[in-house]
Amino acid sequence: MTVAPFDLSRIGRGLAFASAVDDLSTALDHSTSVVVSSPPGTGKTTLVPPIIAGRVSGRVIVTQPRRVAARAAARRLAQLDGSPIGSRVGFTVRGERQVERSALIEFVTAGVLLRRLLDDPGLDGVGAVVIDEVHERALETDLLIGLLGEVRELRDDLVVIAMSATLDADRFATVLGTDAAPTPIVTQTVPAHPLDVRYAPSPSARLDERGVTWAFLDHVARTAVDSHRGLAGNTPEADALVFAPGAREVSEIARRIRNLAPELDVRELHGQVPAAEQDAVIGGRGPADPARIIVTTSLAESSLTVPGVRLVVDTCLSRAPQRDAGRGMSGLVTGPTSRASATQRAGRATREGPGVVVRCVDERTFAAAPARPAPEIATTDLTDAALLLACWGAPGGAGLRLVDPLPTDSLNDATTVLHGLGAIDADGRATDDGRQLARVPTDPRPARALRDGGALVGGPAAAEVVALIGGELRVADGDVTSTLTALRNRRSPDARRWEQEVRRLMQFTSHAGDVRGGSDQTGLIIALAFPERIARRVDHSAGGATFLLASGTRAGLTGPLAGAEWLAVADVTRAQGRAAAGTGAVIRSAAVISESQAEQAATHLITDRVEAKFADGRVVARRERRIGAIVRSSVPVRVQAGDGGRDAIRRALEEQGLGVFTWSESAEGLRRRLALLHREIGSPWPDVSDAALLGALDSWLGPELATLATGTPAARIDLATALRRLLPWPAAADLDTLAPERLEVPSGSRIRVTYPPIDDPSARPVVAVKLQECFGWAETPRLVGGRVPVLFHLLSPGGHPLAVTDDLASFWAGPYSQVRAEMRGRYPKHPWPEDPWSTAPTRHTKRRAAQK
């Protein structure tokens, strides 16, 4: 059966990108990958997919970073094509799919395609992939670029198009291209409608320790109403977009605008709004409908076109994921919008004619904002990404052409979590359990809770909790249990979305039964997902409570759960203010859990062992039962010399450092000599930095660990003997030649060499010697096989410094005459010859030297 092609002239009518169709076709004649760079609103999302569909055999997959954008783009193209949604143009997003086997184009979110790749790495039946909005640098989009690069190595017929709304095209062309040449770029620009840029700074601060201030939200609402009324006189049909950082601020601004201007149609647009309401906003309004003010998150920044907008009011604030390396957690942090994002937002006002943007900051504040948003790969939690890459066979992204590599610290944290879940093996490869978790369309931690929790409390109960903690639903007062009760009883506006998510998740659990319950089951499921977030209360006051998490983080909590002894925490994030209780972190959602259930969920974090520490130079120890960092019981014990005692002392040294020891002159000298050899030569000379020594305690301090366990004070440990165990044989025979303890000077004296501190790589070995002992010495000695010249501190007979030099010949020929003129009257008994070259070196006075 022949499938009718898309009517490009009809679809492209009125779209600016229609003028670039020939350029794109020419590029595709020479390459199976192309970067398309075109401003937002020019029609590339609508027109490029049908162009590609006419050139390839197989379905065209188009990715969008957001579900609402995927749905809107599919419906718009189907409407222009005159076909029912799903028949020729369809979409697949989390929880919703409208696409038939006959579909030529399918819009999906990047996450959907990533998981599809795990099941079908060759993308059978797919002729092309169009990756839209690559400039947003969403983590899943970045990963797709890397994975599709490998797919193209196996399938030279697969067409890949990357579309960007900014000027980053060269960067993506390099990644999508080959080592020989970047991929071609198709650029399309259009004359911009005039944009009137205004600034309306708030008299009050935008942010305080609690987040966005109420006073600033009041200001934004008033600014939106006043600006819209001012614009309405000239353009009565104009709609307005108001950009806020998050769903909470969207709701608060919308409520204020409704109070100020009841005549306006105020809409909200964010990820928590039901899909039907999102679609209604994007679909525009009828001629007889009142003007709209649409309050939105960054959802409408670049991947959506909202018709009728001629005014943009911008808070110039954004909320983005940010990893807190010190506390081992990630959270959404509110901060200044980048100037690039603010420009994208402003461009929404000029899609259909002249527009106005009002920025709720002053010009100086705007100019001080970051130039571009940080890529998600650099700021967000990488657990899901690391598991996907492990399943793909590229742990950590090894071998992939990525726009940016995965940050090492974040990747290490992610692999630690995955090891705890049993999802990867020691080599970073995905296990069978890991591959099962990766196919559940949620983070691996809730996926693990769904799998293991279903066996304990029944599939439906586990799915209900995971649907709440793994989605975008609001948790009232931070209490997951009460929120869950409201959802079950349909007392929450989110009940319908939650029920849909529960049904979706039930597809991934084989456990039947409807074991519903209260806090016990809820807390257990959360703890199975996030065992490192099991928390115990350590402080309680009228203002709230402080909890210690198993990960070691302390977090504050106010509200109904503050009196609980144990919690399973679903969400903890960076914060300030009273709720953080001085910890810098705050618990956003949690459920009560019993201690026994905490043990059940976190078996891999439970320890029962001796812990030691150094106090006044001696080892003291306690036997502690812990869940991670949470101490459940602690009693004093005597350290034994066995493995348990050695391990306890090793951990104490790793925590307290090598400063617990008294470093003798010989030990410190040997360490400095070895440090210089390692710095200048490298292998086989060992690294003796604190980090290296603490990481290899058994190899050099093994016998002493047992000695310390018997009660020997740390001050009595001979570190020089211990360090000599690190000497590399047979190279150790050259130690005194390469880095001698003492250096013989012309007078016959053997002067100690002071080697540089181990933490100062720019310092040099120093020999402090009386000037008279060096008469006639022309060539400055060099250590480490001639690599490092000695720095001489030439001293007066009284031991005071006269000169510092690493070029003795130049010193005798120049500065010496000035030193001689100043010193011979002060030290007349010592020789100060005019010709130091011909005078015998001596460490004595002139009279004593003459007697010898």
C-alpha positions in Angstrom: 0.0 0.0 0.0 1.4 3.4 -1.0 1.4 6.0 1.7 0.6 9.5 0.6 3.5 12.0 1.2 3.1 15.0 3.4 2.0 18.2 1.6 5.0 20.4 2.5 3.6 23.5 0.8 0.4 23.2 2.9 2.2 22.4 6.2 4.9 25.1 5.7 2.5 27.8 4.7 3.3 30.9 6.8 6.3 29.2 8.5 9.6 31.0 8.3 11.5 27.8 8.1 9.9 27.0 4.7 12.6 29.1 3.1 15.3 26.7 4.4 13.7 23.5 2.9 16.0 23.4 -0.1 19.1 24.0 2.2 18.1 21.1 4.4 17.5 18.8 1.4 20.9 19.7 0.0 22.6 18.9 3.3 20.8 15.5 3.5 22.1 14.7 0.0 25.6 14.7 1.4 25.2 13.6 5.0 23.0 11.4 7.2 23.3 13.9 10.0 22.5 17.6 10.0 22.3 20.3 12.7 19.4 22.7 12.2 19.8 26.1 13.9 16.8 28.3 13.8 15.2 30.7 16.3 12.2 29.6 18.3 8.8 29.9 16.5 10.1 29.6 13.0 8.4 26.3 12.4 11.3 23.9 12.3 9.6 21.4 14.8 6.6 21.4 12.5 8.3 21.3 9.1 11.5 19.3 9.5 9.9 15.9 10.4 7.7 15.7 7.3 10.7 16.7 5.1 12.7 13.9 6.6 9.7 11.5 6.3 9.7 12.0 2.6 13.3 10.9 2.3 13.7 7.9 4.5 12.3 4.4 4.7 10.9 3.9 8.2 9.3 6.0 10.9 10.7 9.4 11.9 11.0 9.7 15.7 11.1 13.3 17.0 12.2 13.9 20.6 11.0 16.7 22.9 12.4 17.5 26.3 8.8 17.8 27.8 5.6 15.8 27.5 3.4 18.8 26.8 5.7 19.8 23.9 5.6 16.3 22.4 1.8 16.2 22.6 1.4 19.7 21.2 3.8 19.3 18.3 2.1 16.0 17.3 -1.4 17.5 17.4 -0.3 20.6 15.5 1.3 18.6 12.7 -1.6 16.2 12.5 -4.0 19.2 12.2 -1.9 20.7 9.4 -1.7 17.3 7.6 -5.5 16.9 7.9 -5.2 13.5 9.5 -6.5 12.1 12.8 -4.0 12.1 15.6 -2.1 8.8 15.7 -2.8 7.7 12.1 0.1 9.5 10.3 1.4 11.6 13.2 1.3 10.3 16.8 3.0 10.7 20.1 4.2 8.6 23.1 4.8 10.2 26.5 4.9 8.8 30.0 1.4 7.5 30.7 -0.1 8.3 27.3 0.3 7.0 23.8 -1.6 7.8 20.6 0.2 6.3 17.7 -0.9 3.6 15.2 1.3 1.2 13.2 0.7 3.3 10.1 2.2 6.4 11.7 5.1 8.0 9.7 6.1 10.4 12.5 6.1 9.8 16.2 6.8 12.5 18.8 8.3 11.2 22.1 10.1 12.5 25.1 13.8 11.8 25.2 13.3 9.5 28.1 10.9 7.3 26.1 13.4 6.9 23.3 16.3 6.1 25.7 14.4 3.2 27.2 13.2 2.1 23.8 16.9 1.9 22.8 17.6 -0.6 25.6 15.0 -3.0 24.1 15.8 -2.2 20.5 19.4 -0.9 20.1 19.2 -1.0 16.3 15.9 1.0 16.2 14.3 -1.5 13.8 11.8 0.2 11.6 13.1 3.7 12.3 14.5 5.7 9.5 15.4 8.9 11.3 15.6 10.5 14.7 15.1 14.3 15.1 16.4 15.5 18.5 14.7 18.9 19.2 15.8 21.6 21.6 19.3 20.3 22.0 20.4 23.7 23.2 18.5 23.2 26.5 21.2 20.6 27.4 18.7 18.3 29.1 20.5 15.3 30.5 18.4 12.8 28.5 19.0 14.7 25.3 22.7 14.7 25.8 22.7 11.0 26.4 20.7 10.4 23.3 23.2 12.2 21.2 25.9 9.8 22.5 23.9 6.6 22.1 22.7 7.5 18.6 26.3 8.0 17.6 27.0 4.4 18.3 23.8 3.3 16.6 24.9 5.1 13.4 28.1 3.1 13.4 26.0 0.0 12.9 23.4 1.6 10.7 24.8 4.0 8.1 21.2 4.6 6.8 19.9 6.1 10.0 19.4 9.9 9.7 20.0 12.0 12.8 19.0 15.6 13.0 19.8 17.9 15.9 17.8 21.1 16.2 18.9 24.1 18.2 17.3 27.4 18.8 20.6 29.1 19.8 24.1 29.6 18.3 25.6 26.4 19.8 25.3 24.7 16.4 29.1 24.3 15.9 29.4 22.3 19.1 26.7 19.8 18.2 28.0 19.6 14.6 31.4 18.4 16.0 29.8 15.8 18.2 27.5 14.4 15.6 30.2 14.5 12.9 33.3 12.3 12.5 36.9 12.8 13.4 37.5 13.9 9.8 34.7 16.6 9.6 31.8 18.0 11.5 28.2 17.4 10.3 26.7 20.1 8.1 24.7 23.0 9.6 21.5 24.4 8.2 20.9 27.9 9.5 17.8 29.9 9.1 17.2 33.4 10.4 14.2 35.7 10.1 13.8 39.4 10.7 12.6 39.8 14.3 9.6 41.9 15.1 10.4 44.9 17.3 10.8 44.1 21.0 10.3 46.8 23.6 12.5 45.8 26.6 11.5 47.3 30.0 12.7 46.9 33.5 10.5 47.0 36.6 12.7 46.1 39.6 10.9 45.1 42.8 11.4 47.4 45.9 11.7 44.2 47.9 14.2 41.3 47.6 13.4 38.5 45.2 14.8 35.8 47.4 15.4 35.2 51.1 16.4 32.2 53.2 13.0 30.6 52.6 13.0 31.1 48.8 11.0 33.5 46.6 9.5 36.2 48.8 5.8 36.9 49.0 6.5 40.6 48.4 8.2 39.8 45.1 5.3 37.7 44.0 3.0 40.6 44.8 5.2 42.9 42.7 5.2 40.4 39.8 1.4 40.1 39.8 0.9 43.9 39.9 3.5 44.4 37.1 1.7 41.8 35.0 -1.7 43.4 35.4 -0.5 47.0 34.9 1.6 46.0 31.8 -1.3 44.1 30.3 -3.7 47.0 30.8 -1.2 49.4 29.3 -0.7 47.1 26.3 -4.4 46.4 25.9 -5.1 50.0 24.7 -3.1 49.4 21.6 -3.4 45.6 21.2 -6.6 44.5 22.9 -6.3 41.0 21.7 -2.9 40.5 23.2 -2.2 37.7 25.7 0.6 37.7 28.2 3.1 35.1 29.4 4.4 35.5 33.0 7.5 33.4 33.7 8.0 32.1 37.3 10.6 29.6 38.6 8.3 26.8 39.8 4.8 25.5 40.1 4.3 27.0 43.6 5.2 30.5 42.4 3.0 30.0 39.3 0.0 29.3 41.5 0.7 32.2 43.9 1.1 34.7 41.1 -2.0 33.5 39.3 -4.0 33.8 42.5 -2.9 37.3 43.0 -3.6 38.3 39.4 -7.1 36.9 39.7 -7.7 39.1 42.8 -6.3 42.2 41.0 -8.0 41.7 37.6 -11.1 39.4 37.8 -12.0 40.3 34.2 -8.9 38.5 32.8 -8.7 34.8 32.0 -5.8 33.6 34.1 -4.3 30.3 33.2 -1.5 28.2 34.8 1.0 26.2 32.7 3.4 23.8 34.4 4.1 20.1 34.7 1.6 19.5 37.5 -1.3 20.9 35.4 -3.5 18.1 33.9 -2.7 17.4 30.3 -6.1 18.6 29.0 -5.6 22.0 30.6 -2.1 22.2 29.2 -3.4 21.5 25.7 -6.1 24.1 26.1 -3.6 26.8 26.9 -1.4 25.9 24.0 -4.3 25.7 21.7 -5.0 29.4 22.0 -8.3 31.2 22.4 -11.3 32.1 20.3 -12.0 35.6 18.9 -14.7 36.2 21.4 -12.7 34.9 24.4 -11.2 37.4 26.9 -7.6 38.2 26.9 -5.4 35.7 28.8 -2.6 36.0 31.2 -0.7 32.7 31.3 1.6 32.1 34.2 4.1 29.5 33.4 7.4 27.9 34.4 10.2 27.5 31.9 7.9 25.0 30.2 7.0 27.7 27.6 10.5 29.1 27.3 11.5 27.5 24.0 9.8 24.2 23.2 6.3 25.5 23.0 4.6 28.1 21.0 1.7 29.8 22.8 -0.3 31.8 20.2 -1.5 35.3 20.8 1.3 36.4 23.2 2.5 40.0 22.8 3.6 40.6 26.4 6.2 38.7 28.5 6.6 39.5 32.2 9.8 37.8 33.5 10.7 37.2 37.1 14.2 36.4 35.8 14.3 33.5 38.2 14.7 29.8 37.3 14.6 26.6 39.3 17.2 24.0 38.2 18.6 20.8 39.7 21.8 21.2 41.6 23.9 18.6 43.2 25.3 19.2 46.7 28.5 17.2 46.8 29.1 17.8 50.5 25.8 16.3 51.5 25.5 13.8 48.7 22.1 15.0 47.5 20.5 16.9 44.7 17.7 19.3 44.8 16.0 22.1 42.9 17.6 25.4 43.6 16.1 28.8 42.7 18.5 31.4 41.2 18.9 34.0 38.5 17.8 33.0 35.0 20.6 33.0 32.5 20.7 35.8 30.0 20.3 33.3 27.1 17.1 31.9 28.7 15.8 35.3 29.4 16.3 36.2 25.7 14.3 33.0 24.8 11.5 34.1 27.1 11.4 37.6 25.7 11.2 36.2 22.1 7.8 34.7 23.0 6.4 38.2 22.7 7.4 38.8 19.1 6.3 35.7 17.4 3.3 37.4 15.7 4.2 41.0 15.8 5.8 43.7 17.9 6.0 42.8 21.6 7.0 43.9 25.0 9.1 42.2 27.7 9.1 43.5 31.3 11.9 42.1 33.4 11.2 42.4 37.2 14.9 43.3 37.9 17.0 46.3 37.2 19.5 46.4 34.2 22.5 45.8 36.4 21.1 42.7 38.0 20.1 41.4 34.6 23.6 42.0 33.3 25.2 40.1 36.2 23.2 37.0 35.5 25.0 33.9 34.0 25.4 34.0 30.3 24.0 30.5 29.7 22.3 27.9 31.9 24.5 25.1 33.2 24.0 21.7 31.4 22.0 19.3 33.4 24.8 16.7 33.1 27.0 19.0 35.3 24.4 19.7 38.0 21.9 16.8 38.5 21.9 13.4 40.0 23.3 10.8 37.5 22.0 7.6 39.0 19.4 6.9 36.2 21.9 8.0 33.5 24.7 5.8 34.9 22.4 2.7 35.0 21.2 3.4 31.4 24.9 3.7 30.2 25.8 0.5 32.1 22.9 -1.3 30.4 24.1 0.0 27.0 27.6 -1.4 27.6 29.3 2.0 28.1 29.8 2.4 31.8 30.3 6.1 32.7 29.8 7.0 29.0 33.1 5.3 28.0 33.6 5.4 24.2 30.6 7.6 23.5 30.8 11.0 21.7 29.1 13.1 24.4 28.7 16.9 24.3 30.2 16.9 27.8 31.7 14.0 29.8 29.9 12.9 33.0 31.4 14.7 36.0 33.6 12.3 38.0 32.3 13.0 41.5 28.6 12.8 40.5 29.3 9.6 38.5 31.1 8.1 41.5 28.1 8.9 43.7 25.8 7.3 41.2 27.8 4.1 40.9 27.8 3.8 44.7 24.0 4.0 44.7 23.8 1.4 41.9 26.2 -1.0 43.7 23.9 -0.7 46.7 20.9 -1.6 44.6 22.8 -4.6 43.1 22.2 -2.9 39.7 25.9 -3.0 38.5 28.8 -5.3 39.2 32.4 -4.5 40.2 33.3 -3.6 36.6 30.4 -1.2 36.3 28.4 -3.5 34.0 24.7 -3.9 34.5 23.5 -7.0 36.3 20.2 -8.8 35.5 18.6 -6.9 38.4 20.0 -3.6 36.9 18.5 -4.3 33.5 15.1 -5.0 35.1 15.3 -1.8 37.0 16.3 0.2 33.9 13.2 -0.9 32.1 10.9 0.7 34.7 10.3 4.2 33.5 11.4 5.9 36.7 14.5 6.5 38.7 16.3 3.2 39.7 15.6 3.8 43.4 11.8 4.0 43.2 12.0 1.1 40.6 13.8 -1.0 43.3 11.1 -0.1 45.8 8.4 -1.1 43.3 10.1 -4.5 42.7 11.1 -5.4 46.3 8.2 -3.6 48.0 5.6 -5.3 45.9 6.8 -8.7 47.3 6.4 -7.3 50.8 3.2 -5.3 50.8 1.6 -6.2 47.4 2.0 -4.6 44.0 -0.8 -2.1 44.2 0.4 -0.7 47.6 3.9 -0.4 46.3 2.8 1.2 43.1 0.7 3.8 45.0 3.7 5.0 47.0 6.1 5.0 44.1 3.6 6.9 41.9 3.6 9.6 44.6 7.3 9.9 45.4 8.5 9.3 41.9 6.3 11.8 40.1 5.6 15.6 40.2 2.8 15.5 42.8 2.6 17.8 45.7 3.1 16.3 49.2 1.0 18.4 51.7 3.0 19.4 54.8 5.7 17.0 53.8 3.7 14.0 55.0 3.6 11.3 52.4 1.1 9.1 54.3 -1.6 11.7 54.7 -1.2 12.8 51.1 -1.5 9.2 50.1 -4.7 8.9 52.1 -6.1 12.0 50.4 -5.3 10.6 47.0 -6.9 7.3 47.7 -10.0 9.0 48.9 -10.0 11.4 45.9 -9.7 14.4 48.1 -6.8 15.8 46.2 -6.9 17.6 42.8 -4.0 15.3 41.8 -5.9 12.1 42.4 -6.7 11.5 38.7 -3.1 11.9 37.6 -1.9 9.8 40.5 -4.3 6.9 39.6 -3.1 7.0 36.0 0.5 6.7 37.2 -0.4 3.8 39.5 -1.9 1.9 36.6 1.2 2.5 34.5 3.5 1.3 37.2 1.4 -1.8 37.9 2.6 -3.0 34.5 6.1 -3.4 35.9 5.3 -5.5 39.0 4.3 -9.1 39.1 3.1 -9.1 42.7 -0.6 -9.3 43.2 -2.6 -8.5 46.3 -4.1 -5.3 47.5 -2.3 -4.9 50.8 -3.1 -1.3 51.6 -1.9 0.2 54.8 -0.8 3.3 56.6 2.5 4.6 57.7 4.1 1.2 58.1 3.9 0.2 54.4 4.4 3.7 53.1 7.6 4.3 55.1 8.9 0.9 54.2 8.5 1.5 50.4 10.2 4.9 50.7 13.0 3.3 52.7 13.5 0.6 50.0 13.8 3.4 47.4 16.1 5.6 49.5 17.8 3.6 52.2 20.5 6.2 52.6 17.8 8.7 53.6 16.5 6.7 56.5 16.6 9.3 59.3 16.6 9.4 63.1 15.7 12.5 65.1 18.7 13.9 67.0 17.2 17.2 68.2 13.7 18.5 68.9 12.4 21.9 69.8 9.4 24.1 69.5 10.7 25.4 66.2 11.1 21.9 64.6 13.4 19.0 64.6 16.8 18.0 63.3 17.2 14.5 61.8 20.4 12.6 61.0 20.2 10.7 57.7 22.0 7.4 57.2 24.1 9.2 54.5 25.5 11.5 57.2 23.5 14.5 56.3 21.6 16.5 58.9 18.4 18.0 57.8 15.7 20.2 59.5 12.0 19.5 59.5 8.9 21.4 60.7 5.3 20.2 60.7 3.4 17.1 61.8 6.3 14.7 61.4 8.8 16.6 63.5 8.0 14.5 66.6 8.7 11.1 64.9 11.7 9.1 66.1 12.4 7.5 62.7 11.6 8.7 59.2 11.9 7.4 55.7 12.7 10.5 53.7 11.5 10.8 50.1 12.8 14.2 49.4 15.6 16.2 51.1 17.1 19.3 49.5 19.3 22.3 50.2 17.6 25.1 52.0 18.0 27.8 54.6 15.8 29.3 57.2 14.0 28.0 60.2 13.0 24.8 58.5 16.6 23.8 57.9 17.4 24.1 61.6 20.9 25.4 60.9 21.8 22.3 58.9 21.6 23.8 55.4 19.2 21.0 54.3 15.4 20.5 54.8 13.2 17.4 54.6 10.5 18.1 52.0 8.6 14.8 52.2 8.8 11.7 54.4 6.8 9.0 56.2 7.1 7.5 59.7 9.0 4.2 59.8 9.9 1.8 62.6 13.4 0.8 63.5 12.9 -2.8 62.5 11.6 -1.7 59.1 14.7 0.5 58.7 16.8 -2.6 59.3 14.7 -4.5 56.7 15.2 -1.8 54.0 18.8 -1.0 54.6 20.5 -4.3 55.3 23.6 -3.3 53.2 24.0 -0.2 55.4 23.9 -2.0 58.8 27.2 -2.4 60.6 28.1 -3.8 64.1 31.7 -3.1 64.7 34.4 -1.5 66.8 35.0 2.1 66.1 38.1 3.8 67.4 39.5 7.3 67.7 42.6 9.0 69.0 42.2 11.0 72.2 45.3 12.6 73.7 47.5 10.3 71.6 45.9 7.1 72.6 43.3 4.8 71.0 39.9 4.6 72.6 37.2 2.4 71.2 33.5 1.7 71.3 31.4 -1.1 69.8 28.7 0.6 67.7 25.6 -0.6 65.9 24.8 1.6 63.0 22.5 2.2 60.0 24.9 4.1 57.9 25.9 7.2 59.9 23.0 6.6 62.4 24.4 5.2 65.7 21.8 2.9 67.3 23.9 1.8 70.3 27.4 2.4 71.5 29.3 0.9 74.4 33.0 1.3 75.3 35.3 -1.7 74.6 39.0 -2.5 74.6 40.7 -2.6 71.2 42.1 -5.9 70.3 45.1 -6.5 68.0 43.1 -8.7 65.6 41.6 -7.7 62.3 38.7 -5.9 63.9 41.0 -3.7 66.0 43.3 -3.0 63.0 40.3 -2.0 60.9 38.9 0.3 63.6 42.3 2.1 63.9 42.6 2.3 60.1 39.2 4.0 59.9 40.2 6.3 62.8 43.3 7.4 61.0 41.4 7.9 57.7 39.0 10.2 59.6 41.5 12.1 61.9 44.5 12.1 59.6 48.2 11.6 60.1 48.4 14.5 62.5 47.7 12.1 65.4 51.4 11.0 65.1 54.5 12.8 66.2 56.8 13.1 63.2 60.4 12.9 64.2 63.1 14.8 62.3 64.3 11.7 60.5 60.7 10.6 59.6 59.8 14.1 58.3 63.1 14.3 56.4 62.7 11.0 54.7 59.1 11.8 53.7 60.2 15.1 52.1 63.0 13.4 50.2 60.6 10.8 48.9 58.1 13.5 48.0 60.7 15.3 45.9 61.7 12.1 44.1 58.0 11.3 43.3 57.4 14.8 42.1 60.5 14.9 39.8 60.8 11.3 38.7 57.5 9.6 39.5 57.4 5.8 39.4 58.8 3.8 41.2 59.2 6.5 43.9 56.0 6.4 46.0 53.5 9.2 46.5 53.7 10.2 50.2 51.0 12.8 50.4 48.5 12.5 53.2 45.8 11.1 50.9 48.2 8.5 49.4 49.5 7.3 52.8 46.1 7.1 54.3 44.9 5.1 51.3 47.7 2.6 51.7 48.0 2.2 55.4 48.5 -1.6 55.4 51.4 -1.4 52.9 53.6 0.8 55.2 52.0 1.0 58.6 50.7 -2.5 59.0 52.7 -3.7 62.1 52.2 -0.3 63.8 48.4 -0.7 63.5 48.6 -3.8 65.6 50.9 -2.0 68.0 48.5 0.9 68.4 45.7 -1.6 69.1 47.6 -2.9 72.2 47.5 0.6 73.7 50.9 2.0 72.6 50.6 5.8 72.3 50.8 7.3 68.8 53.8 9.4 69.9 55.9 6.3 70.3 55.4 5.0 66.8 58.6 5.2 64.7 57.3 6.6 61.4 60.8 6.6 59.8 61.0 2.8 60.0 57.4 2.6 58.7 58.1 4.9 55.7 61.1 2.8 54.7 58.7 0.0 53.8 57.6 2.1 50.9 61.1 2.3 49.4 61.1 0.7 45.9 63.7 -2.0 45.4 66.2 -2.0 43.8 65.8 1.7 43.1 66.0 2.4 46.8 69.8 1.8 46.6 70.0 5.2 44.8 68.1 7.2 47.5 71.2 8.7 49.1 72.6 9.6 45.7 69.5 11.2 44.3 68.4 12.8 47.5 71.2 12.8 50.1 70.5 13.7 53.7 73.7 15.8 53.8 75.8 17.6 51.2 79.6 17.9 51.5 80.8 21.5 50.9 84.4 22.5 49.9 85.4 23.0 53.6 84.7 19.3 54.2 81.6 19.9 56.3 78.6 17.8 55.7 75.6 20.1 55.8 72.0 18.8 56.2 69.8 19.4 53.2 66.4 20.9 54.0 64.0 19.4 51.6 60.8 21.2 50.6 57.5 20.6 52.4 55.4 17.9 50.6 52.6 20.4 50.0 54.8 23.0 48.3 55.7 21.8 44.8 57.4 25.1 43.9 59.9 25.0 46.8 63.5 23.8 46.4 66.0 21.9 48.5 68.0 24.3 50.7 71.5 24.1 52.1 72.2 26.8 54.8 76.0 27.1 55.1 78.6 29.7 56.2 79.8 31.7 53.2 83.5 31.0 54.0 83.0 27.2 53.6 82.1 27.7 49.9 85.1 29.7 48.7 86.1 28.6 45.2 82.9 26.6 44.6 81.8 27.5 41.1 79.3 24.9 40.0 76.1 24.8 41.9 75.3 21.1 42.9 72.1 19.6 41.5 70.1 16.8 43.1 67.7 14.1 41.7 70.1 13.2 38.9 70.8 16.8 37.9 67.1 17.8 37.8 66.9 20.1 40.8 69.5 22.8 41.7 70.2 23.3 45.4 69.2 26.7 46.7 72.1 28.0 49.0 71.4 30.2 52.0 74.9 31.7 52.5 75.4 32.7 56.2 77.5 35.0 58.1 80.0 33.6 60.7 77.2 34.4 63.3 74.7 32.3 61.3 72.7 35.2 59.8 71.6 35.0 56.2 73.7 37.1 53.8 72.6 35.9 50.4 70.3 33.3 48.7 71.5 31.9 45.3 71.3 28.9 43.1 74.2 30.2 41.0 77.4 30.3 43.0 79.6 31.4 40.1 77.4 34.5 39.5 77.4 35.2 43.3 81.2 35.3 43.5 81.5 37.4 40.4 79.0 40.0 41.5 77.1 40.3 44.8 80.0 38.9 46.9 82.0 42.2 46.7 79.1 44.1 48.3 78.7 41.4 51.0 82.4 41.6 51.7 82.4 45.4 52.1 79.6 45.2 54.6 80.7 42.1 56.6 84.6 42.3 57.0 84.4 45.1 59.5 81.7 43.2 61.5 83.6 39.9 61.4 87.3 40.9 61.2 88.5 37.5 62.6 87.1 35.6 59.6 88.5 35.7 56.0 86.9 38.0 53.5 89.3 37.8 50.6 89.1 40.0 47.5 89.5 36.9 45.4 87.2 34.1 46.8 88.3 31.8 43.9 91.9 31.4 45.2 91.2 31.3 48.9 90.9 28.0 50.7 87.4 27.3 52.1 87.2 27.1 55.9 84.8 26.9 58.7 87.3 28.5 61.1 88.6 32.0 61.9 91.7 33.3 60.1 93.9 32.6 63.2 92.7 29.0 63.7 92.8 28.3 60.0 96.5 29.4 60.0 97.3 27.1 62.9 96.0 24.0 61.0 
